[in-house]
Amino acid sequence: MASLKEIKRKIKSVSGTGKTTRAMKLVSSAKLKRAEELARRSRVYAEKITEMIEEISQNVAKHADTLDNPYFRKVENQKRIDIVFVTADKGLCGGFNAQTIKAVNGIKEEYESKGVEVRLRGIGKKGIAYYNFNRVEMTSKIEGLSSSPTYAKAAEFIHECVADYMVGDTDGVIVVHNGYVNMITQEVRIDQLLPVPTENLKSEDVSKSELEIEPDEDDTLLDALVNRYLEYIMYYALIDSLAAEHGARMQAMDSATNNAKEMVRNLTIQYNKARQEAITTELIEIISGVESMK
């Protein structure tokens, strides 16, 4: 059995770790409240602009003979796609990053099995570090954006993908991130950005739509709407991922704190047993010494 001094040192060490994880939980809780509120407000706009684009995409599909916009054009035999993934810049958040990476790997394997080349574009230090370690080449990568999302940087990043799509360097763009459901649940979300899907609305929804699109020589308004949609969906993915990250970290630190408490309790019991054994041994030695002197 370990010595009393060693057990006492372990108790002190685990107690210190427990205090650290508890503090990290409180910090994540405070950050989560701010991120959750931002995500809630942003979700309303994201849902509305998505609904609008879905209606537009359905109308584009109905008028395919007169409307030929590259954002909505289907590519039958895709040769190359881009996967944009969002992970955290920091760890200590349980399986948050691992879930995103697992989803990306799954999509990558599925497309590659069909002979489609997959290019990765990474946001977040943890995901980038994973693929760098595994020597997987990435077309573009950026750190610091997932922990401090800004609309301007999100728009700049996604426009690099859009530019490649418009010139034919890639046939599709998919965004993968781990999204916020509630304080204890995260959900991996996979969104196809380009080409803009035209199958999302039900047929009855299309028939009820009052939106009609007429051919335009340069599609200026349509292009502006789609670009705003792409920018905001990328920005919302970052906000949604950040809220989920704080929720996952808060949950992970709560579990770590509880584990530390349990370990301290077990070590304390072990310490008391060792101390009792030491006292008993000393008493036996004293009694034996006294008896031998008689």
PASEBA-1860 file (N, C-alpha, C; in nm, 3 decimals):
! residues 294
1> MASLKEIK> 0.085/-0.120/0.000/0.000/0.000/0.000/0.088/0.125/0.000 ~ 0.042/0.230/-0.071/0.118/0.354/-0.079/0.133/0.416/0.060 ~ 0.240/0.493/0.076/0.266/0.558/0.204/0.165/0.670/0.227 ~ 0.154/0.711/0.357/0.062/0.819/0.390/0.099/0.948/0.317 ~ 0.227/0.973/0.309/0.275/1.095/0.243/0.237/1.096/0.096 ~ 0.252/0.982/0.030/0.219/0.972/-0.113/0.070/0.989/-0.137 ~ -0.013/0.925/-0.051/-0.158/0.937/-0.066/-0.202/1.082/-0.043 ~ -0.144/1.146/0.056/-0.177/1.286/0.085/-0.142/1.376/-0.033
9> RKIKSVSG> -0.028/1.345/-0.097/0.014/1.424/-0.214/-0.085/1.405/-0.329 ~ -0.135/1.282/-0.348/-0.233/1.256/-0.453/-0.363/1.328/-0.426 ~ -0.407/1.329/-0.299/-0.530/1.399/-0.263/-0.519/1.548/-0.295 ~ -0.406/1.605/-0.261/-0.383/1.747/-0.288/-0.383/1.775/-0.437 ~ -0.319/1.687/-0.514/-0.310/1.704/-0.658/-0.447/1.694/-0.725 ~ -0.525/1.592/-0.687/-0.658/1.572/-0.746/-0.752/1.684/-0.705 ~ -0.741/1.731/-0.582/-0.825/1.842/-0.535/-0.797/1.968/-0.617 ~ -0.669/1.991/-0.645/-0.632/2.107/-0.727/-0.687/2.095/-0.869
17> TGKTTRAM> -0.681/1.975/-0.924/-0.737/1.953/-1.058/-0.888/1.976/-1.058 ~ -0.955/1.930/-0.952/-1.099/1.949/-0.940/-1.137/2.097/-0.936 ~ -1.056/2.176/-0.865/-1.083/2.320/-0.858/-1.067/2.384/-0.996 ~ -0.966/2.337/-1.071/-0.942/2.391/-1.205/-1.057/2.358/-1.300 ~ -1.100/2.232/-1.298/-1.209/2.192/-1.388/-1.340/2.261/-1.350 ~ -1.360/2.284/-1.220/-1.482/2.355/-1.177/-1.480/2.499/-1.228 ~ -1.363/2.562/-1.219/-1.350/2.700/-1.269/-1.373/2.704/-1.421 ~ -1.319/2.606/-1.492/-1.338/2.600/-1.637/-1.485/2.578/-1.673
25> KLVSSAKL> -1.554/2.501/-1.591/-1.697/2.479/-1.613/-1.774/2.610/-1.598 ~ -1.741/2.688/-1.496/-1.808/2.816/-1.473/-1.781/2.914/-1.587 ~ -1.657/2.915/-1.635/-1.621/3.003/-1.747/-1.699/2.963/-1.872 ~ -1.702/2.832/-1.901/-1.775/2.783/-2.018/-1.925/2.811/-2.007 ~ -1.977/2.802/-1.883/-2.119/2.830/-1.861/-2.152/2.975/-1.895 ~ -2.064/3.067/-1.853/-2.086/3.209/-1.881/-2.074/3.237/-2.031 ~ -1.974/3.175/-2.096/-1.957/3.193/-2.240/-2.072/3.131/-2.318 ~ -2.123/3.019/-2.267/-2.234/2.951/-2.335/-2.358/3.039/-2.339
33> KRAEELAR> -2.386/3.110/-2.231/-2.505/3.195/-2.227/-2.500/3.301/-2.336 ~ -2.382/3.361/-2.354/-2.367/3.464/-2.458/-2.377/3.401/-2.598 ~ -2.306/3.288/-2.617/-2.307/3.222/-2.748/-2.444/3.167/-2.782 ~ -2.516/3.116/-2.680/-2.649/3.060/-2.701/-2.746/3.169/-2.745 ~ -2.737/3.285/-2.683/-2.825/3.396/-2.719/-2.796/3.444/-2.861 ~ -2.667/3.454/-2.896/-2.629/3.496/-3.032/-2.678/3.394/-3.135 ~ -2.663/3.265/-3.103/-2.707/3.159/-3.194/-2.859/3.162/-3.210 ~ -2.930/3.189/-3.100/-3.076/3.194/-3.106/-3.123/3.306/-3.197
41> RSRVYAEK> -3.063/3.424/-3.182/-3.101/3.538/-3.266/-3.064/3.513/-3.412 ~ -2.948/3.455/-3.434/-2.901/3.432/-3.571/-2.981/3.323/-3.640 ~ -3.032/3.227/-3.561/-3.105/3.115/-3.620/-3.230/3.162/-3.693 ~ -3.295/3.264/-3.639/-3.418/3.316/-3.701/-3.389/3.365/-3.843 ~ -3.283/3.445/-3.856/-3.246/3.498/-3.987/-3.202/3.385/-4.080 ~ -3.124/3.292/-4.027/-3.073/3.180/-4.107/-3.190/3.096/-4.161 ~ -3.291/3.072/-4.078/-3.405/2.992/-4.122/-3.485/3.066/-4.228 ~ -3.503/3.197/-4.211/-3.581/3.274/-4.308/-3.510/3.283/-4.443
49> ITEMIEEI> -3.381/3.309/-4.441/-3.309/3.321/-4.567/-3.299/3.185/-4.636 ~ -3.293/3.077/-4.556/-3.292/2.942/-4.614/-3.425/2.912/-4.680 ~ -3.536/2.950/-4.614/-3.668/2.929/-4.673/-3.681/3.004/-4.805 ~ -3.630/3.127/-4.808/-3.638/3.207/-4.930/-3.558/3.142/-5.043 ~ -3.437/3.095/-5.011/-3.353/3.032/-5.112/-3.416/2.902/-5.161 ~ -3.482/2.828/-5.070/-3.549/2.704/-5.109/-3.661/2.733/-5.209 ~ -3.737/2.839/-5.183/-3.842/2.877/-5.277/-3.783/2.918/-5.411 ~ -3.674/2.995/-5.406/-3.609/3.038/-5.529/-3.557/2.917/-5.607
57> SQNVAKHA> -3.495/2.823/-5.535/-3.439/2.706/-5.602/-3.547/2.623/-5.670 ~ -3.664/2.614/-5.606/-3.774/2.539/-5.666/-3.825/2.609/-5.792 ~ -3.831/2.741/-5.788/-3.875/2.816/-5.905/-3.772/2.809/-6.017 ~ -3.645/2.808/-5.979/-3.540/2.792/-6.080/-3.553/2.657/-6.148 ~ -3.583/2.553/-6.067/-3.600/2.418/-6.123/-3.719/2.413/-6.218 ~ -3.827/2.484/-6.184/-3.945/2.484/-6.271/-3.921/2.556/-6.402 ~ -3.833/2.657/-6.400/-3.805/2.736/-6.520/-3.664/2.707/-6.572 ~ -3.623/2.582/-6.562/-3.487/2.546/-6.602/-3.460/2.575/-6.748
65> DTLDNPYF> -3.566/2.579/-6.831/-3.546/2.605/-6.973/-3.512/2.749/-7.003 ~ -3.554/2.840/-6.914/-3.525/2.983/-6.936/-3.427/3.040/-6.835 ~ -3.412/2.974/-6.721/-3.320/3.020/-6.618/-3.205/2.921/-6.605 ~ -3.085/2.969/-6.625/-2.967/2.882/-6.616/-2.863/2.951/-6.528 ~ -2.886/2.939/-6.396/-2.795/3.004/-6.302/-2.696/2.902/-6.248 ~ -2.566/2.931/-6.250/-2.465/2.833/-6.207/-2.478/2.789/-6.063 ~ -2.534/2.874/-5.977/-2.549/2.837/-5.836/-2.644/2.719/-5.818 ~ -2.738/2.703/-5.911/-2.840/2.599/-5.899/-2.819/2.485/-5.998
73> RKVENQKR> -2.716/2.496/-6.080/-2.694/2.398/-6.185/-2.644/2.266/-6.128 ~ -2.712/2.159/-6.161/-2.670/2.027/-6.114/-2.558/1.971/-6.200 ~ -2.464/1.906/-6.135/-2.357/1.837/-6.206/-2.381/1.688/-6.191 ~ -2.410/1.624/-6.301/-2.446/1.482/-6.296/-2.331/1.395/-6.250 ~ -2.215/1.414/-6.309/-2.097/1.334/-6.274/-1.992/1.423/-6.208 ~ -2.003/1.434/-6.077/-1.909/1.519/-6.005/-1.769/1.457/-6.005 ~ -1.672/1.542/-6.027/-1.534/1.497/-6.028/-1.457/1.542/-5.903 ~ -1.501/1.653/-5.846/-1.431/1.705/-5.729/-1.529/1.786/-5.644
81> IDIVFVTA> -1.523/1.768/-5.512/-1.605/1.849/-5.422/-1.517/1.904/-5.309 ~ -1.564/2.010/-5.248/-1.496/2.068/-5.133/-1.578/2.043/-5.007 ~ -1.512/1.998/-4.901/-1.577/1.984/-4.770/-1.518/2.089/-4.678 ~ -1.603/2.178/-4.631/-1.562/2.279/-4.533/-1.604/2.228/-4.395 ~ -1.507/2.209/-4.306/-1.541/2.161/-4.172/-1.505/2.265/-4.067 ~ -1.584/2.267/-3.961/-1.563/2.360/-3.850/-1.536/2.281/-3.723 ~ -1.420/2.300/-3.662/-1.389/2.240/-3.533/-1.345/2.352/-3.438 ~ -1.321/2.316/-3.313/-1.281/2.415/-3.213/-1.132/2.446/-3.224
89> DKGLCGGF> -1.094/2.560/-3.170/-0.952/2.595/-3.161/-0.891/2.541/-3.032 ~ -0.977/2.496/-2.940/-0.929/2.444/-2.812/-0.988/2.306/-2.786 ~ -0.924/2.232/-2.696/-0.970/2.099/-2.660/-1.048/2.101/-2.529 ~ -1.040/1.990/-2.455/-1.110/1.974/-2.328/-1.261/1.993/-2.342 ~ -1.315/1.941/-2.452/-1.460/1.952/-2.473/-1.518/1.816/-2.515 ~ -1.465/1.710/-2.453/-1.518/1.577/-2.478/-1.498/1.533/-2.622 ~ -1.600/1.471/-2.678/-1.592/1.422/-2.815/-1.641/1.520/-2.919 ~ -1.648/1.648/-2.884/-1.701/1.751/-2.973/-1.630/1.752/-3.108
97> NAQTIKAV> -1.498/1.763/-3.106/-1.421/1.769/-3.230/-1.417/1.634/-3.300 ~ -1.410/1.527/-3.221/-1.402/1.392/-3.279/-1.527/1.360/-3.361 ~ -1.643/1.407/-3.316/-1.768/1.381/-3.389/-1.767/1.447/-3.526 ~ -1.717/1.570/-3.531/-1.710/1.642/-3.659/-1.612/1.573/-3.753 ~ -1.495/1.539/-3.701/-1.393/1.473/-3.783/-1.444/1.339/-3.835 ~ -1.515/1.265/-3.750/-1.571/1.136/-3.792/-1.670/1.155/-3.907 ~ -1.753/1.257/-3.898/-1.850/1.285/-4.004/-1.779/1.324/-4.134 ~ -1.676/1.407/-4.123/-1.600/1.448/-4.242/-1.535/1.327/-4.308
105> NGIKEEYE> -1.475/1.241/-4.227/-1.411/1.121/-4.282/-1.512/1.030/-4.350 ~ -1.633/1.021/-4.292/-1.737/0.939/-4.351/-1.780/0.990/-4.488 ~ -1.801/1.123/-4.497/-1.839/1.184/-4.626/-1.727/1.168/-4.727 ~ -1.605/1.189/-4.681/-1.488/1.179/-4.768/-1.476/1.038/-4.827 ~ -1.490/0.939/-4.743/-1.481/0.800/-4.790/-1.594/0.767/-4.887 ~ -1.713/0.818/-4.860/-1.828/0.789/-4.946/-1.806/0.844/-5.086 ~ -1.760/0.969/-5.095/-1.737/1.029/-5.227/-1.619/0.965/-5.298 ~ -1.513/0.937/-5.223/-1.396/0.877/-5.286/-1.425/0.737/-5.339
113> SKGVEVRL> -1.518/0.668/-5.273/-1.556/0.534/-5.321/-1.627/0.542/-5.457 ~ -1.681/0.661/-5.487/-1.748/0.682/-5.616/-1.654/0.742/-5.719 ~ -1.527/0.758/-5.682/-1.429/0.813/-5.775/-1.426/0.964/-5.777 ~ -1.486/1.029/-5.677/-1.488/1.176/-5.670/-1.372/1.224/-5.582 ~ -1.297/1.318/-5.631/-1.187/1.376/-5.552/-1.245/1.469/-5.445 ~ -1.193/1.460/-5.323/-1.242/1.542/-5.213/-1.131/1.633/-5.164 ~ -1.162/1.762/-5.159/-1.069/1.860/-5.104/-1.124/1.909/-4.971 ~ -1.035/1.924/-4.874/-1.075/1.970/-4.741/-1.036/2.116/-4.720
121> RGIGKKGI> -1.127/2.188/-4.661/-1.101/2.328/-4.621/-1.135/2.336/-4.472 ~ -1.036/2.359/-4.389/-1.053/2.349/-4.246/-1.063/2.481/-4.173 ~ -1.153/2.486/-4.075/-1.165/2.598/-3.982/-1.153/2.540/-3.842 ~ -1.056/2.585/-3.765/-1.039/2.536/-3.629/-0.911/2.457/-3.611 ~ -0.840/2.491/-3.508/-0.707/2.434/-3.484/-0.709/2.283/-3.465 ~ -0.809/2.230/-3.395/-0.810/2.087/-3.362/-0.829/2.000/-3.486 ~ -0.920/2.038/-3.572/-0.941/1.962/-3.694/-0.821/1.972/-3.787 ~ -0.765/2.091/-3.797/-0.647/2.111/-3.882/-0.530/2.028/-3.831
129> AYYNFNRV> -0.512/2.028/-3.698/-0.403/1.949/-3.638/-0.421/1.800/-3.666 ~ -0.544/1.754/-3.662/-0.571/1.611/-3.688/-0.529/1.574/-3.829 ~ -0.570/1.653/-3.927/-0.539/1.619/-4.065/-0.392/1.644/-4.099 ~ -0.331/1.742/-4.033/-0.188/1.760/-4.051/-0.111/1.640/-3.998 ~ -0.153/1.590/-3.882/-0.087/1.474/-3.821/-0.100/1.350/-3.911 ~ -0.217/1.337/-3.974/-0.241/1.223/-4.062/-0.195/1.248/-4.206 ~ -0.129/1.360/-4.225/-0.070/1.396/-4.354/-0.175/1.401/-4.466 ~ -0.290/1.458/-4.433/-0.395/1.480/-4.531/-0.387/1.625/-4.577
137> EMTSKIEG> -0.370/1.644/-4.704/-0.353/1.779/-4.757/-0.484/1.855/-4.752 ~ -0.477/1.983/-4.716/-0.595/2.069/-4.714/-0.577/2.185/-4.811 ~ -0.684/2.217/-4.882/-0.679/2.325/-4.980/-0.664/2.461/-4.913 ~ -0.734/2.480/-4.802/-0.722/2.604/-4.724/-0.754/2.574/-4.579 ~ -0.700/2.654/-4.491/-0.724/2.634/-4.348/-0.707/2.766/-4.275 ~ -0.782/2.781/-4.167/-0.773/2.905/-4.089/-0.797/2.872/-3.942 ~ -0.714/2.926/-3.856/-0.728/2.909/-3.712/-0.771/3.040/-3.648 ~ -0.842/3.029/-3.538/-0.886/3.149/-3.466/-1.025/3.196/-3.505
145> LSSSPTYA> -1.076/3.151/-3.619/-1.208/3.197/-3.664/-1.321/3.128/-3.589 ~ -1.304/3.000/-3.556/-1.413/2.928/-3.487/-1.431/2.976/-3.343 ~ -1.324/3.026/-3.281/-1.335/3.076/-3.144/-1.380/3.223/-3.139 ~ -1.361/3.295/-3.249/-1.404/3.436/-3.256/-1.465/3.463/-3.394 ~ -1.586/3.413/-3.419/-1.646/3.427/-3.552/-1.679/3.572/-3.587 ~ -1.651/3.610/-3.710/-1.693/3.740/-3.762/-1.755/3.717/-3.900 ~ -1.852/3.800/-3.932/-1.921/3.784/-4.061/-1.825/3.807/-4.176 ~ -1.739/3.908/-4.163/-1.648/3.943/-4.273/-1.553/3.828/-4.306
153> KAAEFIHE> -1.494/3.767/-4.203/-1.400/3.657/-4.226/-1.470/3.532/-4.276 ~ -1.592/3.508/-4.225/-1.670/3.394/-4.272/-1.703/3.409/-4.419 ~ -1.744/3.532/-4.458/-1.776/3.559/-4.598/-1.654/3.544/-4.687 ~ -1.541/3.595/-4.639/-1.416/3.584/-4.717/-1.378/3.438/-4.739 ~ -1.393/3.358/-4.634/-1.354/3.216/-4.644/-1.444/3.141/-4.742 ~ -1.576/3.161/-4.731/-1.668/3.085/-4.817/-1.659/3.133/-4.961 ~ -1.623/3.259/-4.983/-1.613/3.309/-5.120/-1.496/3.247/-5.195 ~ -1.396/3.200/-5.122/-1.288/3.126/-5.187/-1.343/2.997/-5.248
161> CVADYMVG> -1.431/2.932/-5.174/-1.495/2.809/-5.224/-1.586/2.841/-5.342 ~ -1.663/2.950/-5.329/-1.757/2.989/-5.435/-1.681/3.022/-5.564 ~ -1.568/3.090/-5.549/-1.488/3.127/-5.667/-1.441/3.003/-5.742 ~ -1.395/2.902/-5.667/-1.351/2.777/-5.730/-1.469/2.705/-5.797 ~ -1.586/2.713/-5.734/-1.705/2.649/-5.791/-1.746/2.718/-5.921 ~ -1.741/2.849/-5.923/-1.786/2.924/-6.040/-1.697/2.902/-6.162 ~ -1.567/2.876/-6.139/-1.476/2.854/-6.252/-1.462/2.706/-6.285 ~ -1.533/2.622/-6.210/-1.533/2.480/-6.241/-1.424/2.398/-6.175
169> DTDGVIVV> -1.350/2.457/-6.081/-1.247/2.380/-6.011/-1.306/2.278/-5.915 ~ -1.429/2.302/-5.873/-1.499/2.207/-5.786/-1.644/2.200/-5.829 ~ -1.708/2.085/-5.807/-1.846/2.065/-5.850/-1.946/2.073/-5.736 ~ -1.899/2.098/-5.614/-1.991/2.107/-5.502/-1.919/2.151/-5.376 ~ -1.993/2.209/-5.284/-1.939/2.256/-5.155/-2.031/2.207/-5.043 ~ -1.974/2.138/-4.946/-2.048/2.086/-4.831/-1.986/2.143/-4.704 ~ -2.070/2.187/-4.611/-2.023/2.239/-4.482/-2.063/2.142/-4.372 ~ -1.965/2.106/-4.287/-1.989/2.013/-4.177/-1.949/2.081/-4.046
177> HNGYVNMI> -2.040/2.082/-3.951/-2.006/2.136/-3.819/-2.090/2.066/-3.713 ~ -2.046/2.074/-3.588/-2.119/2.017/-3.476/-2.205/2.127/-3.416 ~ -2.337/2.115/-3.428/-2.426/2.224/-3.390/-2.484/2.210/-3.251 ~ -2.538/2.321/-3.202/-2.595/2.329/-3.067/-2.741/2.286/-3.068 ~ -2.776/2.192/-2.981/-2.915/2.151/-2.962/-2.965/2.202/-2.827 ~ -2.893/2.167/-2.721/-2.919/2.222/-2.588/-2.789/2.213/-2.508 ~ -2.796/2.241/-2.380/-2.674/2.250/-2.299/-2.598/2.119/-2.291 ~ -2.666/2.007/-2.311/-2.596/1.878/-2.297/-2.594/1.797/-2.427
185> TQEVRIDQ> -2.647/1.853/-2.535/-2.655/1.778/-2.659/-2.602/1.861/-2.776 ~ -2.518/1.796/-2.857/-2.470/1.855/-2.981/-2.507/1.763/-3.097 ~ -2.521/1.819/-3.215/-2.564/1.741/-3.331/-2.481/1.781/-3.453 ~ -2.419/1.682/-3.517/-2.340/1.709/-3.637/-2.436/1.746/-3.751 ~ -2.408/1.859/-3.814/-2.494/1.907/-3.923/-2.415/1.915/-4.053 ~ -2.476/1.861/-4.157/-2.412/1.855/-4.288/-2.500/1.931/-4.385 ~ -2.448/2.041/-4.441/-2.525/2.126/-4.532/-2.457/2.131/-4.668 ~ -2.534/2.102/-4.771/-2.484/2.120/-4.906/-2.511/2.264/-4.947
193> LLPVPTEN> -2.404/2.340/-4.968/-2.419/2.480/-5.007/-2.429/2.496/-5.158 ~ -2.339/2.428/-5.228/-2.335/2.440/-5.374/-2.325/2.302/-5.437 ~ -2.396/2.278/-5.547/-2.503/2.366/-5.597/-2.618/2.374/-5.497 ~ -2.690/2.485/-5.498/-2.801/2.502/-5.405/-2.905/2.393/-5.431 ~ -2.941/2.315/-5.329/-3.036/2.203/-5.349/-3.171/2.253/-5.398 ~ -3.234/2.175/-5.483/-3.368/2.211/-5.533/-3.472/2.109/-5.491 ~ -3.437/2.018/-5.399/-3.531/1.913/-5.358/-3.581/1.930/-5.216 ~ -3.550/2.043/-5.150/-3.580/2.054/-5.007/-3.729/2.076/-4.977
201> LKSEDVSK> -3.799/2.148/-5.063/-3.940/2.175/-5.038/-4.029/2.065/-5.092 ~ -4.141/2.040/-5.023/-4.239/1.943/-5.072/-4.316/2.006/-5.188 ~ -4.372/1.922/-5.270/-4.442/1.970/-5.390/-4.557/2.063/-5.354 ~ -4.631/2.032/-5.244/-4.742/2.118/-5.207/-4.695/2.256/-5.163 ~ -4.571/2.262/-5.104/-4.517/2.391/-5.064/-4.485/2.475/-5.186 ~ -4.438/2.409/-5.291/-4.403/2.481/-5.414/-4.527/2.537/-5.480 ~ -4.635/2.457/-5.482/-4.759/2.503/-5.546/-4.819/2.622/-5.475 ~ -4.795/2.632/-5.342/-4.849/2.743/-5.264/-4.761/2.867/-5.272
209> SELEIEPD> -4.640/2.852/-5.322/-4.546/2.964/-5.324/-4.595/3.072/-5.419 ~ -4.591/3.197/-5.372/-4.629/3.310/-5.454/-4.508/3.374/-5.522 ~ -4.392/3.319/-5.498/-4.269/3.374/-5.554/-4.254/3.329/-5.698 ~ -4.231/3.425/-5.788/-4.206/3.394/-5.928/-4.079/3.467/-5.972 ~ -3.996/3.394/-6.045/-3.870/3.450/-6.093/-3.876/3.464/-6.244 ~ -3.843/3.583/-6.292/-3.840/3.606/-6.435/-3.696/3.614/-6.481 ~ -3.668/3.572/-6.604/-3.530/3.575/-6.654/-3.471/3.716/-6.648 ~ -3.347/3.723/-6.609/-3.273/3.849/-6.602/-3.142/3.828/-6.678
217> EDDTLLDA> -3.103/3.926/-6.753/-2.986/3.909/-6.839/-2.861/3.873/-6.761 ~ -2.838/3.939/-6.650/-2.715/3.911/-6.575/-2.741/3.851/-6.436 ~ -2.868/3.824/-6.402/-2.902/3.761/-6.273/-2.842/3.836/-6.154 ~ -2.838/3.969/-6.162/-2.774/4.048/-6.057/-2.840/4.027/-5.922 ~ -2.972/4.039/-5.916/-3.043/4.026/-5.789/-3.034/3.884/-5.735 ~ -3.052/3.787/-5.823/-3.047/3.647/-5.780/-2.909/3.612/-5.726 ~ -2.805/3.655/-5.793/-2.668/3.628/-5.748/-2.642/3.694/-5.613 ~ -2.694/3.815/-5.594/-2.674/3.886/-5.467/-2.743/3.812/-5.353
225> LVNRYLEY> -2.864/3.763/-5.378/-2.938/3.689/-5.276/-2.866/3.558/-5.240 ~ -2.820/3.486/-5.341/-2.752/3.359/-5.315/-2.621/3.383/-5.240 ~ -2.548/3.486/-5.279/-2.423/3.516/-5.209/-2.447/3.553/-5.064 ~ -2.552/3.630/-5.037/-2.585/3.663/-4.898/-2.622/3.536/-4.821 ~ -2.695/3.448/-4.885/-2.732/3.320/-4.824/-2.609/3.238/-4.790 ~ -2.516/3.225/-4.882/-2.394/3.146/-4.859/-2.311/3.206/-4.746 ~ -2.298/3.338/-4.746/-2.220/3.405/-4.642/-2.282/3.382/-4.505 ~ -2.413/3.397/-4.497/-2.476/3.389/-4.366/-2.479/3.246/-4.315
233> IMYYALID> -2.500/3.150/-4.403/-2.501/3.010/-4.358/-2.363/2.971/-4.305 ~ -2.257/3.020/-4.369/-2.122/2.993/-4.319/-2.101/3.060/-4.184 ~ -2.147/3.183/-4.171/-2.133/3.257/-4.044/-2.215/3.189/-3.934 ~ -2.337/3.146/-3.968/-2.421/3.080/-3.868/-2.360/2.947/-3.824 ~ -2.297/2.876/-3.916/-2.231/2.749/-3.882/-2.123/2.772/-3.776 ~ -2.052/2.883/-3.788/-1.948/2.917/-3.690/-2.009/2.949/-3.554 ~ -2.116/3.028/-3.554/-2.183/3.065/-3.428/-2.244/2.943/-3.361 ~ -2.311/2.861/-3.441/-2.375/2.739/-3.391/-2.271/2.644/-3.333
241> SLAAEHGA> -2.158/2.632/-3.401/-2.049/2.545/-3.355/-1.989/2.598/-3.224 ~ -1.977/2.730/-3.213/-1.918/2.789/-3.091/-2.007/2.763/-2.970 ~ -2.138/2.780/-2.987/-2.231/2.752/-2.877/-2.224/2.605/-2.837 ~ -2.218/2.517/-2.936/-2.209/2.374/-2.908/-2.077/2.340/-2.838 ~ -1.971/2.406/-2.878/-1.839/2.383/-2.816/-1.842/2.417/-2.668 ~ -1.899/2.534/-2.633/-1.906/2.573/-2.492/-1.995/2.477/-2.413 ~ -2.104/2.432/-2.474/-2.189/2.335/-2.407/-2.117/2.203/-2.382 ~ -2.042/2.158/-2.482/-1.967/2.033/-2.468/-1.857/2.046/-2.364
249> RMQAMDSA> -1.790/2.161/-2.363/-1.682/2.182/-2.265/-1.738/2.192/-2.123 ~ -1.849/2.259/-2.107/-1.911/2.270/-1.976/-1.949/2.131/-1.924 ~ -2.005/2.048/-2.013/-2.043/1.913/-1.974/-1.920/1.829/-1.940 ~ -1.814/1.843/-2.021/-1.692/1.767/-1.997/-1.625/1.808/-1.866 ~ -1.623/1.939/-1.837/-1.562/1.986/-1.713/-1.646/1.948/-1.591 ~ -1.778/1.941/-1.610/-1.865/1.896/-1.500/-1.836/1.750/-1.467 ~ -1.821/1.667/-1.570/-1.788/1.525/-1.549/-1.651/1.511/-1.484 ~ -1.555/1.592/-1.530/-1.421/1.586/-1.474/-1.421/1.628/-1.327
257> TNNAKEMV> -1.500/1.730/-1.293/-1.509/1.775/-1.154/-1.570/1.667/-1.064 ~ -1.675/1.603/-1.113/-1.739/1.495/-1.036/-1.643/1.377/-1.019 ~ -1.568/1.346/-1.125/-1.470/1.237/-1.114/-1.360/1.269/-1.014 ~ -1.319/1.397/-1.012/-1.216/1.439/-0.917/-1.267/1.426/-0.773 ~ -1.393/1.464/-0.751/-1.452/1.451/-0.618/-1.456/1.305/-0.574 ~ -1.496/1.218/-0.665/-1.504/1.076/-0.634/-1.366/1.019/-0.605 ~ -1.266/1.064/-0.682/-1.130/1.015/-0.660/-1.076/1.062/-0.525 ~ -1.106/1.188/-0.489/-1.063/1.240/-0.359/-1.129/1.160/-0.247
265> RNLTIQYN> -1.256/1.128/-0.264/-1.327/1.049/-0.162/-1.262/0.911/-0.144 ~ -1.230/0.846/-0.255/-1.166/0.714/-0.249/-1.026/0.721/-0.189 ~ -0.952/0.826/-0.227/-0.817/0.843/-0.172/-0.821/0.874/-0.023 ~ -0.924/0.949/0.019/-0.938/0.980/0.162/-0.965/0.853/0.242 ~ -1.050/0.767/0.186/-1.076/0.639/0.253/-0.947/0.557/0.260 ~ -0.874/0.556/0.149/-0.746/0.483/0.146/-0.647/0.541/0.247 ~ -0.645/0.674/0.259/-0.555/0.742/0.353/-0.592/0.705/0.497 ~ -0.722/0.706/0.526/-0.765/0.673/0.663/-0.733/0.528/0.699
273> KARQEAIT> -0.749/0.439/0.602/-0.715/0.299/0.626/-0.565/0.282/0.651 ~ -0.485/0.348/0.569/-0.339/0.339/0.584/-0.296/0.398/0.718 ~ -0.362/0.508/0.756/-0.328/0.573/0.883/-0.366/0.482/1.000 ~ -0.483/0.418/0.989/-0.526/0.327/1.094/-0.432/0.208/1.106 ~ -0.386/0.158/0.990/-0.292/0.047/0.992/-0.160/0.087/1.057 ~ -0.116/0.210/1.027/0.009/0.259/1.084/-0.002/0.273/1.235 ~ -0.116/0.324/1.281/-0.138/0.340/1.426/-0.143/0.203/1.494 ~ -0.216/0.110/1.430/-0.226/-0.026/1.486/-0.089/-0.092/1.495
281> TELIEIIS> -0.009/-0.076/1.389/0.127/-0.134/1.388/0.211/-0.076/1.500 ~ 0.202/0.056/1.519/0.279/0.122/1.624/0.237/0.071/1.762 ~ 0.104/0.056/1.783/0.054/0.007/1.912/0.103/-0.135/1.940 ~ 0.101/-0.219/1.833/0.148/-0.357/1.848/0.295/-0.359/1.886 ~ 0.374/-0.273/1.821/0.517/-0.267/1.850/0.542/-0.221/1.993 ~ 0.464/-0.121/2.038/0.480/-0.072/2.175/0.443/-0.179/2.276 ~ 0.328/-0.244/2.253/0.283/-0.349/2.344/0.382/-0.465/2.347 ~ 0.434/-0.501/2.228/0.533/-0.610/2.221/0.659/-0.573/2.294
289> GVESMK> 0.700/-0.447/2.285/0.820/-0.401/2.355/0.803/-0.404/2.503 ~ 0.683/-0.363/2.548/0.655/-0.364/2.692/0.654/-0.506/2.744 ~ 0.592/-0.596/2.668/0.582/-0.735/2.710/0.720/-0.801/2.718 ~ 0.806/-0.763/2.625/0.941/-0.825/2.624/1.026/-0.777/2.741 ~ 0.993/-0.662/2.801/1.069/-0.608/2.913/1.024/-0.668/3.046 ~ 0.914/-0.741/3.049/0.865/-0.797/3.175/0.949/-0.917/3.216
END
